[in-house]
Amino acid sequence: MTGAATGIDAGPVTAWLAAHVPGLRPPLAFDVLPGGRSNLTYRVTDAGGRRWVLRRPPLRGVLASAHDMAREHRVLAALGPTAVPVPPVVALCEDPAVTGAPFFVMDHMDGLVLRDRAAAALLPGHGARRRAAEDLVDTLVALHAVEPAGVGLGDLGRRDGYMARQLRRWHGQWQQSRTRELPAIDEVHGRLSARLPDQQGSTIVHGDYRLDNTIVGPDGRVAAVLDWELCTLGDPLADVGLLLVYWSEAGDAVPALPTGASAEPGFPSRAELRDRYAERSGRDLADLDVYVALANWKLAIILEGVHARFASGAYGHRDPLAEAYGERVPLLARAALAATERAGR
């Protein structure tokens, strides 16, 4: 019997996949994968034991452009031949009649997703943990070195004015998804809008670059970068600021991720990550606190949206972390304010 999961109409999806995936052997089992707090992610297993990953938008609360399956599929396909490791894409379904929304399928990648400290403990020793962090930075440098037009992504977004566009976009998202009044969100928006740093070039920007959006091998090497739905063109330092905000250290009063893997012994500090990126990329990080402020502010808005969608049942299941995410929103907003003060903006 074909396995079913919320958000998957098993019969039509199986028929569609059988017509588009060579060698697929029904019946199929669909299992919701952990994480997936932006789009829904499923492991698909056929009768022969072959596995793929299927991505589709949430069931409700979808914001314009935030869950564009065709866009994410396009980015993965374009980056496949580059030095940036991504899962190979298999097929894209743009017909919402199949299962209620567009979706795409990619190869299943073996490895670890370092979502929490328990997962980090599976890496064999401090050397593998440091290698994972260093490879994470080096992979980001490689992404920022890809010429967008050279891989067919020259029209993915505007190249200039990235910070202004981010402020406008995410403030709009806040207006649509907020469940409360938080004056700090508007205050940070005003401070950053009043004085923007000069953009250092224009690159492909991942938009949500962090350790648990990658799959790493047992040696710590990054095997694949995941979750490209926020990818665009713009300021590469936005990815660096967000990476540092997500990077937990032991003793952090308010870590962005309460179960962050990087707080385990063996992972380097935020300062070491920053210095490695500066050395490998050659970029000036003097204004990095501005990007840290943007990252905290943007993350607060993203988590508010996730919290609101879980509350509305948009993911079809409960998540014990959803309430914790909601509680972190004001803390992140205050962290963003503090970063604007450090930057003198």
Secondary structure, DSSP 4 states (H G I P E B T S, - for coil): ----BTTB-HHHHHHHHHHHSTT--S--EEEEPS--SSSEEEEEE-TTS-EEEEEE--SS-PPTTTT-HHHHHHHHHHHTTSSS--PPEEEEE--TTTTSS-EEEEE---SB---SHHHHTTSSSHHHHHHHHHHHHHHHHHHHHS-GGGGT-TTSS-SS-HHHHHHHHHHHHHHHH-SS--HHHHHHHHHHHHSPPPP---EEE-SS--GGGEEE-TTS-EEEE---TT-EEE-THHHHHHHHHH---TT-SS-SSTT-GGGSTTPPPHHHHHHHHHHHH----TTHHHHHHHHHHHHHHHHHHHHHHHHHTTTSS--HHHHHHHHHHHHHHHHHHHHHHHHT-
